[in-house]
């Protein structure tokens, strides 16, 4: 019985040391992971615009909430769980039928980016003039 109590005490000490360290690592990765997820959302919206042959709107809020709509129909939405800022006014961009990104309702393409703030770093999701989406 004494051995079980001693083993439980060792496990409790190990957990008290390991759990906060694991939480810090998880927080540091969340910014990079959120940037990758946002890039995937943008690429999916772009592909959807091209396959539907109509504009697709992506709106990303400052808290990381996002929605993707086409012709008033919600296609997807979710939460990144980190703070996001953008060079697109209001965090909104629209992919044209050809896959070019621009401001909602605009006829010319516009490059821009989204800054995704994680616990220890900021990652950037770049939307190039041609519509190419990449993480830096």
Secondary structure, DSSP 8 states (H G I E B T S, - for coil): -HHHHHHHHHHHHHHHHHHHHHHHHHHHHHHHHHHHHHHHHHHHHHHHHHHHTS-EEEEE-TTSEEEEEETTEEEEEEE-SSEEEESSGGGEEEE-TTS-EESTT-SS---EEEEEE-SS-EEEEEE-TTS-EEE-
